[in-house]
Structures are given as structure tokens and as C-alpha cells.
Amino acid sequence: MTAPVTPGGDAKALVLWDIDRTLVYVGEVDRTAYREAFAEVVGRPAERLPAKGTGVTMPLAIRGLLEDNGVTEREVDDLLPHMLEVVPLRFAAHTEDVRRLGAVLPGAMQSLKAVAAEPDLVATVLTGNLEANALIKLRVFGMDRYVDAAVGGFASDDAHRPALVAVAQRRAGDQYSCTFHRGNTVIVGDSLEDVRSGLEGGARVVAVASGTTPAEVLAEAGADVVLPDLTDPVRLLQEIHELTSSAGPP
């Protein structure tokens, strides 16, 4: 993977890309992995699966999957760690389905490339996916070369999505010899969880109405900017630079 910025202190802003329904859509593959893991771990079929497009982290979605299918609270605590091990294995077994059934969203690749090409931006990911699942999605579509995933924030790090902002800021700061904070960090994502992560975690938010949440709802929730999609990389870069132009944290 080619890192978008060479470490050394020149980078001044951190761009945290959401993955699902912002960059790519993988259809039912995530839910297939949930279904198979549940059957393997619990020993019976799941009757209810997690809702689509919510942006909730996988650990919380899997906990909800167990609870919604009649697993007792005590059993949930016992089974959740096992589920978190099995779900990535089941998802990896469907890598070809990700490639066959999934799709890059309009403008996503061009926007990724545009951000990666900016010498003053560090591009990585902030996602509700477990790290293993996220890396498969990025690699299948050739997106891994445009983000430095090693400094990203994943649900494997913390089930509380806003906490992932600080995880990525710390990792990127160590790697690129910079201090990242609310004033120079931008999340690009499609869900209310992306907006909440910025508000509570310490980042500006460019919301993209490419998922299940309408643009007006994203704006009302507190997104700094709302775009209809990622088909205008020039505008995206302009918005990122405007949001991060302050010298220090507000």
C-alpha cells in the first residue's frame, strides 16, 4: 500500500474515510457472515439480523444480533468474543462474493485518489467494521493504496465509534509527526453515526447522502457539510481544506 503522505511533519490535516455506503456497497455479504457465524456459535439459525446502513459498529451489531435472537444476557457476554472471532472468518470466506456482488459508489475512487494526492492531507479510515473485514473491502476494490489503513480506527479498537477518532488521531500523529485535533480532522461518511463520531469524538464532518440517511437529516444532526455524493472531488477537497484551515483546535 502506498501511503498518501510521507512521514515527516508536512501533513496538516487528517481525513477519516468511512467505508460502507460511503466508498463501497457490498450487498448482503456482511449479513451472510453474521448469519453463518450465529449458526456456528449459537447452534441454531438467526431469525433476525442487524438493520442495514446504520453505521453501528460490528461489536454492537453482533451484540444486538445475539440479544434479538433470544440469547440471554449472560450468554451474550460469553458468546460475543467468539462471534467477534468467527465473523471475520466467515466474511473472508465470501471475499469473491464481495468482488462479485459489491460495487464502488459513484465518484468514490476519484475522490479517494484526489485526497491521497494532496501533500498536506493524511488519508485513512474510520469504520464500524472490524479491521479484518475493512481491509478485505478496501483491497477487493483496490482502495487500500489510497489510504494509510495502518493509522486508521476500527471497531476492533473500540466498539464506541466516537472513540475511534482519538485512536486514528493518535496513530496518525505518531506516524506523521503531527498533532491532529478537531480543527484539522475530517470524517467523510454517510450515516448519523459518522456525524456523531465527529461531534463527540473531535472531528469535522463532511456527510455524504449516499447511504440510507437523507441529506437534510445529516445536516440537522450537525454535519458541517453535506454532499449528495462523491462525484465532485474538487468540491470535496475544497470543503476539507476550508474545514481544516484554522491554525489550531476551536
Accessible surface in RSA format (square Angstrom, percent):
REM  Atomic radii and reference values for relative SASA: ProtOr
REM  Chains: A
REM  Algorithm: Lee & Richards
REM  Probe-radius: 1.40
REM  Slices: 20
REM RES _ NUM      All-atoms   Total-Side   Main-Chain    Non-polar    All polar
REM                ABS   REL    ABS   REL    ABS   REL    ABS   REL    ABS   REL
RES MET A   1   113.20  58.6  34.54  22.9  78.66 187.3  27.40  23.3  85.81 113.7
RES THR A   2   100.28  71.3  94.76  96.1   5.52  13.2  64.23  86.3  36.05  54.5
RES ALA A   3    42.76  39.3  25.61  39.5  17.15  39.0  25.61  36.1  17.15  45.4
RES PRO A   4    21.03  15.3   0.00   0.0  21.03  76.5   5.83   4.8  15.20  94.5
RES VAL A   5    10.27   6.8   5.53   5.0   4.74  11.4  10.20   8.9   0.07   0.2
RES THR A   6   111.36  79.2  99.78 101.2  11.58  27.6  66.07  88.7  45.29  68.5
RES PRO A   7    61.57  44.9  44.85  40.9  16.72  60.8  44.99  37.1  16.59 103.1
RES GLY A   8    58.67  72.3   0.00   N/A  58.67  72.3  29.02  79.7  29.64  66.4
RES GLY A   9    37.40  46.1   0.00   N/A  37.40  46.1  11.28  30.9  26.12  58.5
RES ASP A  10   116.25  81.4  96.73  96.3  19.52  46.2  25.36  59.7  90.89  90.6
RES ALA A  11     4.92   4.5   0.31   0.5   4.61  10.5   0.31   0.4   4.61  12.2
RES LYS A  12   112.14  54.7 104.73  64.3   7.41  17.6  57.83  52.0  54.31  57.9
RES ALA A  13     0.21   0.2   0.21   0.3   0.00   0.0   0.21   0.3   0.00   0.0
RES LEU A  14     0.03   0.0   0.00   0.0   0.03   0.1   0.00   0.0   0.03   0.1
RES VAL A  15     0.08   0.1   0.08   0.1   0.00   0.0   0.08   0.1   0.00   0.0
RES LEU A  16     0.00   0.0   0.00   0.0   0.00   0.0   0.00   0.0   0.00   0.0
RES TRP A  17     0.00   0.0   0.00   0.0   0.00   0.0   0.00   0.0   0.00   0.0
RES ASP A  18     6.95   4.9   6.95   6.9   0.00   0.0   0.03   0.1   6.92   6.9
RES ILE A  19     0.26   0.1   0.26   0.2   0.00   0.0   0.26   0.2   0.00   0.0
RES ASP A  20    41.88  29.3  38.56  38.4   3.32   7.8  25.79  60.7  16.08  16.0
RES ARG A  21    43.50  18.3  43.25  22.0   0.25   0.6   6.29   8.6  37.20  22.5
RES THR A  22     0.63   0.4   0.00   0.0   0.63   1.5   0.00   0.0   0.63   1.0
RES LEU A  23     0.00   0.0   0.00   0.0   0.00   0.0   0.00   0.0   0.00   0.0
RES VAL A  24     0.29   0.2   0.29   0.3   0.00   0.0   0.29   0.3   0.00   0.0
RES TYR A  25    78.76  36.8  78.76  44.8   0.00   0.0  57.76  43.4  21.00  25.9
RES VAL A  26     5.25   3.5   4.01   3.6   1.24   3.0   4.01   3.5   1.24   3.4
RES GLY A  27    21.85  26.9   0.00   N/A  21.85  26.9  10.93  30.0  10.92  24.5
RES GLU A  28    68.93  39.6  66.26  50.1   2.67   6.4  55.43 107.2  13.50  11.0
RES VAL A  29     4.17   2.7   2.56   2.3   1.61   3.9   4.02   3.5   0.16   0.4
RES ASP A  30    24.06  16.9  23.11  23.0   0.95   2.2  12.45  29.3  11.60  11.6
RES ARG A  31    49.57  20.8  49.49  25.2   0.08   0.2  11.51  15.7  38.06  23.1
RES THR A  32    32.26  22.9  32.26  32.7   0.00   0.0  17.52  23.5  14.74  22.3
RES ALA A  33     0.45   0.4   0.45   0.7   0.00   0.0   0.45   0.6   0.00   0.0
RES TYR A  34    14.14   6.6  14.14   8.0   0.00   0.0   6.72   5.1   7.42   9.1
RES ARG A  35   101.03  42.4 100.96  51.5   0.08   0.2  45.08  61.6  55.96  33.9
RES GLU A  36    60.53  34.8  53.58  40.5   6.96  16.6  30.63  59.3  29.90  24.4
RES ALA A  37     0.00   0.0   0.00   0.0   0.00   0.0   0.00   0.0   0.00   0.0
RES PHE A  38     0.00   0.0   0.00   0.0   0.00   0.0   0.00   0.0   0.00   0.0
RES ALA A  39    43.85  40.3  35.54  54.8   8.31  18.9  35.87  50.5   7.98  21.1
RES GLU A  40   101.13  58.1  68.83  52.1  32.31  76.9  41.92  81.1  59.21  48.3
RES VAL A  41    21.60  14.2   0.15   0.1  21.45  51.7   1.02   0.9  20.58  55.8
RES VAL A  42    35.80  23.6   9.06   8.2  26.74  64.4  11.12   9.7  24.69  67.0
RES GLY A  43    63.38  78.2   0.00   N/A  63.38  78.2  29.95  82.2  33.43  74.9
RES ARG A  44    97.06  40.8  91.93  46.9   5.13  12.2  56.26  76.9  40.80  24.7
RES PRO A  45   103.12  75.2  99.00  90.2   4.11  14.9 100.20  82.7   2.92  18.1
RES ALA A  46    15.26  14.0   0.00   0.0  15.26  34.7   0.00   0.0  15.26  40.4
RES GLU A  47   162.39  93.2 125.35  94.8  37.04  88.2  44.95  86.9 117.44  95.9
RES ARG A  48   147.48  61.9 142.41  72.6   5.07  12.1  48.37  66.1  99.11  60.1
RES LEU A  49    39.82  22.2  12.39   8.9  27.43  69.0  14.00   9.8  25.82  69.5
RES PRO A  50    20.73  15.1  10.94  10.0   9.78  35.6  20.24  16.7   0.49   3.0
RES ALA A  51    78.83  72.5  49.21  75.9  29.62  67.4  58.55  82.5  20.28  53.7
RES LYS A  52    98.14  47.9  77.91  47.8  20.23  48.2  45.50  41.0  52.64  56.1
RES GLY A  53    19.78  24.4   0.00   N/A  19.78  24.4   7.77  21.3  12.01  26.9
RES THR A  54    59.80  42.5  45.37  46.0  14.43  34.4  44.41  59.7  15.39  23.3
RES GLY A  55    21.63  26.7   0.00   N/A  21.63  26.7  15.02  41.2   6.61  14.8
RES VAL A  56    60.42  39.8  46.23  41.8  14.20  34.2  46.61  40.5  13.81  37.5
RES THR A  57     1.37   1.0   0.82   0.8   0.55   1.3   0.82   1.1   0.55   0.8
RES MET A  58    10.63   5.5  10.63   7.0   0.00   0.0  10.63   9.0   0.00   0.0
RES PRO A  59    11.74   8.6  10.93  10.0   0.82   3.0  10.93   9.0   0.82   5.1
RES LEU A  60    81.66  45.5  73.97  52.9   7.69  19.3  74.06  52.0   7.59  20.4
RES ALA A  61    15.99  14.7   8.88  13.7   7.12  16.2  15.30  21.5   0.70   1.8
RES ILE A  62     0.00   0.0   0.00   0.0   0.00   0.0   0.00   0.0   0.00   0.0
RES ARG A  63    70.74  29.7  70.74  36.1   0.00   0.0  24.50  33.5  46.24  28.0
RES GLY A  64    21.16  26.1   0.00   N/A  21.16  26.1  20.84  57.2   0.32   0.7
RES LEU A  65     2.53   1.4   0.00   0.0   2.53   6.4   1.44   1.0   1.09   2.9
RES LEU A  66     0.00   0.0   0.00   0.0   0.00   0.0   0.00   0.0   0.00   0.0
RES GLU A  67    86.69  49.8  69.22  52.4  17.46  41.6  23.06  44.6  63.63  52.0
RES ASP A  68    73.42  51.4  55.12  54.9  18.30  43.3   5.95  14.0  67.48  67.3
RES ASN A  69    11.55   8.0   0.75   0.7  10.80  26.0   8.16  19.6   3.39   3.3
RES GLY A  70    62.15  76.6   0.00   N/A  62.15  76.6  38.07 104.5  24.08  53.9
RES VAL A  71    11.38   7.5   2.67   2.4   8.72  21.0   3.70   3.2   7.69  20.9
RES THR A  72    78.69  56.0  70.08  71.0   8.61  20.5  75.03 100.8   3.66   5.5
RES GLU A  73   135.79  78.0 126.20  95.5   9.60  22.9  42.31  81.8  93.49  76.3
RES ARG A  74   195.65  82.1 189.11  96.4   6.55  15.6  68.62  93.8 127.04  77.0
RES GLU A  75    83.68  48.0  83.15  62.9   0.52   1.2  26.34  50.9  57.34  46.8
RES VAL A  76     0.16   0.1   0.16   0.1   0.00   0.0   0.16   0.1   0.00   0.0
RES ASP A  77    77.01  53.9  62.33  62.0  14.69  34.7  26.79  63.0  50.22  50.1
RES ASP A  78   100.55  70.4  78.63  78.3  21.92  51.8  26.76  63.0  73.79  73.6
RES LEU A  79    43.46  24.2  43.45  31.1   0.01   0.0  43.46  30.5   0.00   0.0
RES LEU A  80    21.30  11.9  21.30  15.2   0.00   0.0  21.30  15.0   0.00   0.0
RES PRO A  81    74.97  54.6  70.60  64.4   4.37  15.9  73.44  60.6   1.53   9.5
RES HIS A  82    82.40  45.0  79.12  55.0   3.28   8.4  51.99  53.6  30.41  35.4
RES MET A  83     0.00   0.0   0.00   0.0   0.00   0.0   0.00   0.0   0.00   0.0
RES LEU A  84    49.23  27.4  41.44  29.6   7.79  19.6  41.56  29.2   7.66  20.6
RES GLU A  85   117.00  67.2 106.62  80.7  10.38  24.7  42.41  82.0  74.59  60.9
RES VAL A  86     5.85   3.8   5.85   5.3   0.00   0.0   5.85   5.1   0.00   0.0
RES VAL A  87     0.61   0.4   0.61   0.5   0.00   0.0   0.61   0.5   0.00   0.0
RES PRO A  88    20.09  14.6  18.00  16.4   2.09   7.6  18.26  15.1   1.82  11.3
RES LEU A  89   112.75  62.8 107.41  76.8   5.35  13.4 108.07  75.9   4.69  12.6
RES ARG A  90    66.32  27.8  66.32  33.8   0.00   0.0   5.76   7.9  60.57  36.7
RES PHE A  91     0.01   0.0   0.01   0.0   0.00   0.0   0.01   0.0   0.00   0.0
RES ALA A  92    45.60  41.9  34.93  53.9  10.67  24.3  35.26  49.7  10.34  27.4
RES ALA A  93    68.82  63.3  26.06  40.2  42.76  97.3  39.01  54.9  29.81  79.0
RES HIS A  94    35.08  19.2  33.53  23.3   1.55   4.0  28.70  29.6   6.38   7.4
RES THR A  95    36.57  26.0  35.96  36.5   0.61   1.5  30.27  40.7   6.30   9.5
RES GLU A  96   115.45  66.3 113.63  86.0   1.82   4.3  67.38 130.3  48.07  39.3
RES ASP A  97    34.54  24.2  34.28  34.1   0.26   0.6   2.75   6.5  31.79  31.7
RES VAL A  98     0.00   0.0   0.00   0.0   0.00   0.0   0.00   0.0   0.00   0.0
RES ARG A  99   116.07  48.7 102.00  52.0  14.07  33.5  52.86  72.2  63.21  38.3
RES ARG A 100   165.79  69.6 133.39  68.0  32.40  77.1  72.76  99.4  93.03  56.4
RES LEU A 101    92.40  51.5  68.56  49.1  23.83  59.9  72.06  50.6  20.34  54.7
RES GLY A 102    13.76  17.0   0.00   N/A  13.76  17.0   0.00   0.0  13.76  30.8
RES ALA A 103    50.68  46.6  45.71  70.5   4.97  11.3  50.66  71.3   0.02   0.1
RES VAL A 104    53.46  35.2  31.41  28.4  22.05  53.1  31.41  27.3  22.05  59.8
RES LEU A 105    30.20  16.8  28.20  20.2   1.99   5.0  28.24  19.8   1.95   5.3
RES PRO A 106    89.77  65.4  76.39  69.6  13.38  48.6  87.89  72.6   1.88  11.7
RES GLY A 107    13.66  16.8   0.00   N/A  13.66  16.8   4.34  11.9   9.32  20.9
RES ALA A 108     0.11   0.1   0.00   0.0   0.11   0.3   0.00   0.0   0.11   0.3
RES MET A 109    40.26  20.9  40.08  26.5   0.19   0.5  39.53  33.6   0.74   1.0
RES GLN A 110   106.78  59.7 102.34  74.8   4.45  10.6  44.10  93.9  62.69  47.5
RES SER A 111     0.03   0.0   0.03   0.0   0.00   0.0   0.00   0.0   0.03   0.0
RES LEU A 112     0.00   0.0   0.00   0.0   0.00   0.0   0.00   0.0   0.00   0.0
RES LYS A 113    97.38  47.5  92.71  56.9   4.67  11.1  40.23  36.2  57.15  60.9
RES ALA A 114    21.99  20.2  12.35  19.1   9.64  21.9  21.32  30.0   0.67   1.8
RES VAL A 115     0.03   0.0   0.00   0.0   0.03   0.1   0.00   0.0   0.03   0.1
RES ALA A 116    14.54  13.4   8.61  13.3   5.93  13.5   8.74  12.3   5.80  15.4
RES ALA A 117    79.04  72.7  46.72  72.1  32.31  73.5  58.50  82.4  20.54  54.4
RES GLU A 118    46.05  26.4  45.97  34.8   0.08   0.2   0.18   0.3  45.87  37.5
RES PRO A 119   101.58  74.0  92.54  84.4   9.04  32.9  99.19  81.9   2.39  14.8
RES ASP A 120    29.07  20.4  28.54  28.4   0.53   1.3  17.58  41.4  11.49  11.5
RES LEU A 121     0.03   0.0   0.01   0.0   0.02   0.0   0.01   0.0   0.02   0.0
RES VAL A 122     0.00   0.0   0.00   0.0   0.00   0.0   0.00   0.0   0.00   0.0
RES ALA A 123     0.18   0.2   0.18   0.3   0.00   0.0   0.18   0.2   0.00   0.0
RES THR A 124     0.00   0.0   0.00   0.0   0.00   0.0   0.00   0.0   0.00   0.0
RES VAL A 125     0.00   0.0   0.00   0.0   0.00   0.0   0.00   0.0   0.00   0.0
RES LEU A 126     0.00   0.0   0.00   0.0   0.00   0.0   0.00   0.0   0.00   0.0
RES THR A 127     0.46   0.3   0.46   0.5   0.00   0.0   0.00   0.0   0.46   0.7
RES GLY A 128     7.20   8.9   0.00   N/A   7.20   8.9   5.62  15.4   1.57   3.5
RES ASN A 129     4.06   2.8   2.99   2.9   1.07   2.6   0.71   1.7   3.35   3.2
RES LEU A 130    11.38   6.3  11.38   8.1   0.00   0.0  11.38   8.0   0.00   0.0
RES GLU A 131    70.61  40.5  70.61  53.4   0.00   0.0  11.75  22.7  58.86  48.1
RES ALA A 132    49.70  45.7  39.69  61.3  10.01  22.8  45.60  64.2   4.10  10.9
RES ASN A 133     0.58   0.4   0.55   0.5   0.03   0.1   0.03   0.1   0.55   0.5
RES ALA A 134     0.00   0.0   0.00   0.0   0.00   0.0   0.00   0.0   0.00   0.0
RES LEU A 135    32.07  17.9  32.07  22.9   0.00   0.0  32.07  22.5   0.00   0.0
RES ILE A 136    27.30  15.5  25.56  19.0   1.75   4.2  27.30  19.7   0.00   0.0
RES LYS A 137     0.22   0.1   0.01   0.0   0.20   0.5   0.21   0.2   0.01   0.0
RES LEU A 138     0.51   0.3   0.29   0.2   0.21   0.5   0.51   0.4   0.00   0.0
RES ARG A 139   145.71  61.2 129.20  65.9  16.51  39.3  41.38  56.5 104.33  63.2
RES VAL A 140    21.64  14.2   3.50   3.2  18.15  43.7   4.42   3.8  17.22  46.7
RES PHE A 141    30.87  15.4  16.66  10.3  14.21  37.0  23.91  14.5   6.96  19.9
RES GLY A 142    13.39  16.5   0.00   N/A  13.39  16.5  11.66  32.0   1.73   3.9
RES MET A 143     0.05   0.0   0.05   0.0   0.00   0.0   0.00   0.0   0.05   0.1
RES ASP A 144    33.31  23.3  33.31  33.2   0.00   0.0   4.87  11.5  28.43  28.4
RES ARG A 145   127.57  53.6 123.44  62.9   4.13   9.8  29.59  40.4  97.98  59.4
RES TYR A 146    43.86  20.5  43.82  24.9   0.04   0.1  25.62  19.3  18.23  22.5
RES VAL A 147     0.00   0.0   0.00   0.0   0.00   0.0   0.00   0.0   0.00   0.0
RES ASP A 148     9.83   6.9   9.83   9.8   0.00   0.0   0.06   0.1   9.78   9.8
RES ALA A 149    10.75   9.9  10.09  15.6   0.66   1.5  10.27  14.5   0.48   1.3
RES ALA A 150    84.30  77.5  53.38  82.4  30.92  70.3  64.63  91.0  19.68  52.1
RES VAL A 151     6.57   4.3   6.57   5.9   0.00   0.0   6.57   5.7   0.00   0.0
RES GLY A 152     0.00   0.0   0.00   N/A   0.00   0.0   0.00   0.0   0.00   0.0
RES GLY A 153     0.00   0.0   0.00   N/A   0.00   0.0   0.00   0.0   0.00   0.0
RES PHE A 154     2.34   1.2   2.34   1.5   0.00   0.0   2.34   1.4   0.00   0.0
RES ALA A 155     3.30   3.0   0.00   0.0   3.30   7.5   0.00   0.0   3.30   8.7
RES SER A 156    65.62  55.5  29.26  39.1  36.36  83.8  31.26  66.6  34.36  48.1
RES ASP A 157    54.38  38.1  19.38  19.3  35.00  82.8  10.08  23.7  44.30  44.2
RES ASP A 158    55.65  39.0  47.34  47.1   8.32  19.7  10.85  25.5  44.81  44.7
RES ALA A 159    33.49  30.8  27.65  42.7   5.84  13.3  27.72  39.0   5.77  15.3
RES HIS A 160    84.54  46.2  82.19  57.1   2.34   6.0  55.46  57.2  29.08  33.8
RES ARG A 161     4.88   2.0   3.91   2.0   0.96   2.3   0.68   0.9   4.20   2.5
RES PRO A 162     4.92   3.6   3.88   3.5   1.04   3.8   4.07   3.4   0.85   5.3
RES ALA A 163    33.23  30.6  20.93  32.3  12.31  28.0  30.88  43.5   2.35   6.2
RES LEU A 164     0.00   0.0   0.00   0.0   0.00   0.0   0.00   0.0   0.00   0.0
RES VAL A 165     0.00   0.0   0.00   0.0   0.00   0.0   0.00   0.0   0.00   0.0
RES ALA A 166    51.31  47.2  48.96  75.6   2.35   5.4  49.62  69.9   1.69   4.5
RES VAL A 167    17.73  11.7  17.73  16.0   0.00   0.0  17.73  15.4   0.00   0.0
RES ALA A 168     0.00   0.0   0.00   0.0   0.00   0.0   0.00   0.0   0.00   0.0
RES GLN A 169    22.19  12.4  19.22  14.0   2.97   7.1   5.79  12.3  16.39  12.4
RES ARG A 170   137.72  57.8 127.10  64.8  10.62  25.3  67.32  92.0  70.40  42.7
RES ARG A 171    78.57  33.0  73.12  37.3   5.45  13.0  24.00  32.8  54.57  33.1
RES ALA A 172     0.00   0.0   0.00   0.0   0.00   0.0   0.00   0.0   0.00   0.0
RES GLY A 173    10.89  13.4   0.00   N/A  10.89  13.4   6.53  17.9   4.36   9.8
RES ASP A 174   116.36  81.5  87.42  87.0  28.94  68.4  34.22  80.5  82.14  81.9
RES GLN A 175    87.27  48.8  76.54  55.9  10.73  25.6   9.26  19.7  78.01  59.2
RES TYR A 176     1.08   0.5   1.08   0.6   0.00   0.0   0.76   0.6   0.31   0.4
RES SER A 177    82.13  69.4  51.58  68.8  30.55  70.4  34.25  72.9  47.88  67.1
RES CYS A 178    27.62  20.9   8.33   9.3  19.29  45.3  13.95  35.4  13.67  14.7
RES THR A 179   109.64  78.0  95.29  96.6  14.34  34.2  62.58  84.1  47.06  71.1
RES PHE A 180    14.71   7.4   0.03   0.0  14.68  38.2   0.03   0.0  14.68  42.0
RES HIS A 181    35.93  19.6  32.84  22.8   3.09   7.9  26.77  27.6   9.16  10.7
RES ARG A 182    77.58  32.6  74.28  37.9   3.30   7.9  22.16  30.3  55.43  33.6
RES GLY A 183     0.00   0.0   0.00   N/A   0.00   0.0   0.00   0.0   0.00   0.0
RES ASN A 184    15.30  10.6  15.30  14.8   0.00   0.0   3.90   9.4  11.40  11.0
RES THR A 185     0.00   0.0   0.00   0.0   0.00   0.0   0.00   0.0   0.00   0.0
RES VAL A 186     0.10   0.1   0.10   0.1   0.00   0.0   0.10   0.1   0.00   0.0
RES ILE A 187     0.00   0.0   0.00   0.0   0.00   0.0   0.00   0.0   0.00   0.0
RES VAL A 188     0.00   0.0   0.00   0.0   0.00   0.0   0.00   0.0   0.00   0.0
RES GLY A 189     0.09   0.1   0.00   N/A   0.09   0.1   0.00   0.0   0.09   0.2
RES ASP A 190     3.80   2.7   3.79   3.8   0.01   0.0   0.00   0.0   3.80   3.8
RES SER A 191     3.28   2.8   3.09   4.1   0.19   0.4   2.86   6.1   0.42   0.6
RES LEU A 192    79.03  44.0  75.36  53.9   3.67   9.2  75.36  52.9   3.67   9.9
RES GLU A 193    30.36  17.4  30.19  22.8   0.17   0.4   3.54   6.8  26.82  21.9
RES ASP A 194     0.40   0.3   0.40   0.4   0.00   0.0   0.00   0.0   0.40   0.4
RES VAL A 195     1.36   0.9   1.36   1.2   0.00   0.0   1.36   1.2   0.00   0.0
RES ARG A 196    76.50  32.1  74.45  38.0   2.05   4.9  40.40  55.2  36.10  21.9
RES SER A 197     0.00   0.0   0.00   0.0   0.00   0.0   0.00   0.0   0.00   0.0
RES GLY A 198     0.00   0.0   0.00   N/A   0.00   0.0   0.00   0.0   0.00   0.0
RES LEU A 199    87.14  48.5  73.01  52.2  14.13  35.5  73.29  51.5  13.85  37.3
RES GLU A 200   103.20  59.2  67.17  50.8  36.03  85.8  38.13  73.7  65.07  53.1
RES GLY A 201    20.58  25.4   0.00   N/A  20.58  25.4   5.82  16.0  14.75  33.0
RES GLY A 202     9.29  11.5   0.00   N/A   9.29  11.5   9.29  25.5   0.00   0.0
RES ALA A 203     3.03   2.8   0.00   0.0   3.03   6.9   0.00   0.0   3.03   8.0
RES ARG A 204    54.75  23.0  54.61  27.8   0.14   0.3   3.43   4.7  51.32  31.1
RES VAL A 205     0.69   0.5   0.69   0.6   0.00   0.0   0.69   0.6   0.00   0.0
RES VAL A 206     0.00   0.0   0.00   0.0   0.00   0.0   0.00   0.0   0.00   0.0
RES ALA A 207     0.08   0.1   0.08   0.1   0.00   0.0   0.08   0.1   0.00   0.0
RES VAL A 208     0.18   0.1   0.18   0.2   0.00   0.0   0.18   0.2   0.00   0.0
RES ALA A 209    30.48  28.0  10.07  15.5  20.41  46.4  10.07  14.2  20.41  54.1
RES SER A 210    37.89  32.0   9.46  12.6  28.44  65.5  18.40  39.2  19.50  27.3
RES GLY A 211    25.16  31.0   0.00   N/A  25.16  31.0   0.77   2.1  24.39  54.6
RES THR A 212    78.70  56.0  46.40  47.0  32.30  77.0  46.16  62.0  32.53  49.2
RES THR A 213    17.17  12.2  13.35  13.5   3.81   9.1   4.98   6.7  12.19  18.4
RES PRO A 214    67.52  49.2  56.43  51.4  11.09  40.3  67.14  55.4   0.38   2.4
RES ALA A 215    40.08  36.8  36.05  55.6   4.03   9.2  36.25  51.1   3.82  10.1
RES GLU A 216   106.92  61.4  99.90  75.6   7.03  16.7  52.58 101.7  54.35  44.4
RES VAL A 217    51.74  34.0  51.22  46.4   0.53   1.3  51.22  44.5   0.53   1.4
RES LEU A 218     0.00   0.0   0.00   0.0   0.00   0.0   0.00   0.0   0.00   0.0
RES ALA A 219    52.68  48.4  38.79  59.9  13.89  31.6  39.27  55.3  13.41  35.5
RES GLU A 220   144.23  82.8 105.60  79.9  38.63  92.0  52.62 101.8  91.61  74.8
RES ALA A 221    39.22  36.1  15.23  23.5  23.99  54.6  27.41  38.6  11.81  31.3
RES GLY A 222    31.51  38.9   0.00   N/A  31.51  38.9  23.07  63.3   8.45  18.9
RES ALA A 223    14.01  12.9   0.00   0.0  14.01  31.9   0.00   0.0  14.01  37.1
RES ASP A 224    67.42  47.2  32.15  32.0  35.28  83.4   9.17  21.6  58.25  58.1
RES VAL A 225    20.88  13.7  15.27  13.8   5.62  13.5  20.88  18.1   0.00   0.0
RES VAL A 226    35.18  23.1  15.81  14.3  19.37  46.7  15.81  13.7  19.37  52.5
RES LEU A 227     6.32   3.5   6.32   4.5   0.00   0.0   6.32   4.4   0.00   0.0
RES PRO A 228    90.74  66.1  79.16  72.2  11.58  42.1  82.36  68.0   8.37  52.0
RES ASP A 229    47.30  33.1  43.98  43.8   3.32   7.9  10.71  25.2  36.59  36.5
RES LEU A 230     3.60   2.0   1.76   1.3   1.84   4.6   2.76   1.9   0.84   2.3
RES THR A 231    76.88  54.7  52.12  52.8  24.76  59.0  36.25  48.7  40.63  61.4
RES ASP A 232    72.37  50.7  67.85  67.5   4.52  10.7  28.68  67.5  43.69  43.6
RES PRO A 233    30.89  22.5  30.85  28.1   0.03   0.1  30.88  25.5   0.01   0.0
RES VAL A 234   116.27  76.5 114.05 103.3   2.22   5.3 114.98  99.9   1.29   3.5
RES ARG A 235    93.64  39.3  92.31  47.1   1.33   3.2  28.02  38.3  65.62  39.8
RES LEU A 236     0.40   0.2   0.40   0.3   0.00   0.0   0.40   0.3   0.00   0.0
RES LEU A 237    28.17  15.7  28.17  20.2   0.00   0.0  28.17  19.8   0.00   0.0
RES GLN A 238    99.33  55.5  91.82  67.1   7.51  17.9  29.09  61.9  70.24  53.3
RES GLU A 239    26.84  15.4  26.84  20.3   0.00   0.0   0.38   0.7  26.46  21.6
RES ILE A 240     0.00   0.0   0.00   0.0   0.00   0.0   0.00   0.0   0.00   0.0
RES HIS A 241    52.76  28.8  48.84  33.9   3.92  10.0  41.47  42.7  11.29  13.1
RES GLU A 242   104.41  59.9  85.89  65.0  18.52  44.1  40.34  78.0  64.07  52.3
RES LEU A 243    31.86  17.7  25.16  18.0   6.70  16.8  28.14  19.8   3.72  10.0
RES THR A 244     6.40   4.6   1.00   1.0   5.41  12.9   0.00   0.0   6.40   9.7
RES SER A 245    87.01  73.5  54.26  72.4  32.76  75.5  36.99  78.8  50.03  70.1
RES SER A 246    55.38  46.8  35.22  47.0  20.16  46.4  45.32  96.5  10.06  14.1
RES ALA A 247   116.13 106.8  69.00 106.5  47.13 107.2  80.29 113.1  35.84  94.9
RES GLY A 248    26.81  33.1   0.00   N/A  26.81  33.1  18.62  51.1   8.19  18.3
RES PRO A 249    87.01  63.4  66.17  60.3  20.84  75.8  66.17  54.6  20.84 129.5
RES PRO A 250   112.62  82.1  40.03  36.5  72.59 263.9  81.00  66.9  31.62 196.5
END  Absolute sums over single chains surface
CHAIN  1 A    10428.5       8115.2       2313.3       5606.7       4821.8
END  Absolute sums over all chains
TOTAL         10428.5       8115.2       2313.3       5606.7       4821.8
